[in-house]
Amino acid sequence: MKRHAVQAGPGQDPRPTDRSGQAARLRNGSHGGRPPGFDEDRYKKRSTVERAINHLKQSRPVATRYDKRGYVSLGTVTAAALVICPRT
């Protein structure tokens, strides 16, 4: 399938409009866009966990992971979480 370049006249924006993007999503069907089994509550919980982990990674000792022992790493993460928790 050959794709044709979008040509715009003088003074026109060559980028597709919102409607053409919507049409492309409809054409793609199950191959593009939001998955059909999208669960909003599950997504919110996952997002919360990912943001919490990224918050922990802002702590230098947690990000660099120089600790050799598991219990020391757990203590480092716990200490970082205690610092973060009051801020949220």
Secondary structure, DSSP 8 states (H G I E B T S, - for coil): ---------TT---S--HHHHHHHHHHHGGGSSS-TT--HHHHHHHHHHHHHHHHHHTSHHHHH----SHHHHHHHHHHHHHHHGGG-
